[in-house]
Amino acid sequence: MANSIQHHLKGSIIAGLVAMVLAVPFIGLYTVSTDQGLVVQQRWPWVFWSGLIVLVGSFLMGMARDALAARRAAKPKLAAGTKPKRDDALTAKLTKGFAIGITLFAVTLPFMPFSDRYIMDVGTTVLIYVLLGMGLNVTVGLAGLLDLGFVAFYAIGAYSFAILSTTLGWGFWVCLPLSGLIAALFGALLSMPILRLRGDYLAIVTLGFGEITRIVILNWQSFTGGPAGISGVPRPSLFGLSFDRRPPEGLTSFHEVTGITFATEHRLMFLYLIALTLVLGAAWVIKRLRALPIGRAWEALREDEIACRSLGINPTASKVSAYAVGGMLGGFAGCFFAARQGFVSPESFGFIESALILAIVVLGGMGSQIGVVIAALFIVLLPEVGREFADFRMIVFGIAMIAIMVWRPGGLLSQRVPTIRLSSQKGEAA
């Protein structure tokens, strides 16, 4: 015990000193605008407290890990052939109940008395990241193919709708499936040259694909608008009804037809319901795909590619289909994002977006649909809650993510219920 305390104390002191060094440029020094220009000010006590917090936190986390390891070691091991106490059927029922509950809450949210413009806007943002997380979850969580450039499909979907709508005059509902198909085509093309790559090499190639897409969008000014982006992207309409006060040519205002007093909240509610419909549709499709041979091939590919080949599964077709389906969902999300914003630019599709989407998949639990929803809520809502601490909310966000990965290294919902269960009882399969 004494050796453990001494070991953790030594590591915590080193971590605290490193934190103090890093805190000097980020926290200890800051600029203040005065009549003479920018003046550098110091707050050295904050540097000291930062190091002390890291020291204490590192020590407590190390001791907590030792305590958990000792508790696990003290538990009696199950004999060979015995079943664990954890009941997968109960887990499936709880997951299904939570899914039904959160779906009902999401459907009724726009009609709640406390719903306002801010809640609708944040809710729509959460749904966009849920859809993006579901798309990447197909590639990374189900098929086990690392993708660090998933934001490329997001950008392709957004720019597909923006270009088609502004040049050809096509509406949202026509461009939505086209944006998904275009992104799926790029996903299939991306998968072709990387079929034999794994691990770090696959990560580098996908990261390069995301950056190449952003650079092409940034420099092809005659086609994508370059740094200025594309403005004037049309909003979605409901059977030819516009939610704007002055509808575009050829459309009729929703409030004029229904006689309801015009309110901008109606457009936000409509956008929210479109995003919710896309998410529910994507969740249903992915659930059905997991039960089909293609979904089972994805999961088998994730576990062992060599075993897949020995069983006659075509890994090439599985990888191409995983990238295509994931890219299609990313394209749908990008098309909706462009319609919601009415404007697209390269700044919206940087590497940080890919990192956030990957964090949603990893934090939620690889392959878990409900985990993606929970992680998206965490990723989007935590910075919003921390707006009062604008200078440090990303630090709090990073600490919270580190804490989750320490306490739940497999993700919030790391347990996956098998799609098909083989019976272990003799004669039952017959």
C-alpha positions, 0 to 999 in steps of 0.5 A: 500500500505504501509503495502504491501511494509513493508511486502515485504521489511521484507521478502526480507531482510530475503531472502537476509540474507539467500542468503548471508549465502548460498553464503559463501561456494558456492561463497565466498570461492574458492580454488586455486592450488599453489606450496604449494597445494590448498589454500582457497581464499575469495571474500566477495564482491561477497557474499554481491552482491549476497545477495543484488541481491536476496533482490532487486529481491525478493522485485520486484517480490513481488510487481509485484505479488501484481500488477498483483493480483490487475489488475485481481481483477479489471477486471469485472467477466463474468456472469454465462453462458457467454463464455470467450473472449479467443478463443480456435479455435484461440489458436489451429490455432496458435499452429498448425502454430507454430508446422508446422514452427518449424518442417520445421525449424528442417527438414531444419536445417542440410542443412543450411549454418550455420550448423556445428558439434556443432549445429548438436550435440546440435540439436540432444541433444534437440531432445533426451530430446524432445522424453523423455519429450513426453514419460513422458508427457504421464504419468504425463501430460495426465494421471496425474501419477507422475513419478520421476524415468523416467530415468529408462526407458531411461537406460533400452532402452540404455542397452537393445541395448548395450547388444543385439548389443555386445552379439548377434551382432544385429543392431540398427534397429532391437534393436530399437523396441525391446528396446522400448518393453522391456522398455514398459514391465518394465513400465507395471510391475512398474504400477502393484504394485502402482495402489492404490498409489497417491501423495507422496507415488507414487512419492517415489515408482517411485523414488525408481524404478529409483534408483534401476535400476541404482544400479542394472546396477552399481553392475551387472558387469557380465551383464551390465559391472558395473561402466565401462559400455559397449563400442563398441556399433555399430552406425546406418547404412543406408541400410547397408551403414556406415558413418565411414571412415573405415566401420565395417565388412559386411558394405560398406562406404557411401562415397564410394558408393555415391562418396561424399567426406568423412566428419564426419558431414554426420554421425552427420546429419544422427543421427540428422535426425534419432532423428527427425524422432523418435520425429515426429513419437512419436508426431503423435502417441500421437496425434492419441492416444489422440483422441482414447478412451485410450487417453480420458481415460488418460485425464479423469483419470487425472481429477478425478479417482472416476468419471472415475470409475462411468463412467465405465472407467477401471483405472487399464488399463488406468494406465498400458497403460500410464506407458507402452507407456511412458516407450516405448518412453523412451526406444526408446530415450535410444536406440538412445542415446546408438547408438549415444554415442557408449558407455553407463555407469551408470553415464548417468542415475542419478536422475538429468536426471529424474529431467530435464525431469520432469522439461521439462514437468512441464515448458512446460505445463502439457499435451502440446506437443508443450510446451515440445518442447519449454521447451526442447529447454530452458532446453538444450540451456540455459546452452549452452548459459551460457558456458561463465559463466561456474562457475555460469551457473547452478545458472542462469539456476535455476533462470530462471526456478524459474522465469518461475514458478513464472510468468507462474505457469501452464507452458509455454503453460498451456492452453490445447485445448480439444480433443473432445468438447461437444456443448453447443448449444441446438439441435446442438448435435442432 
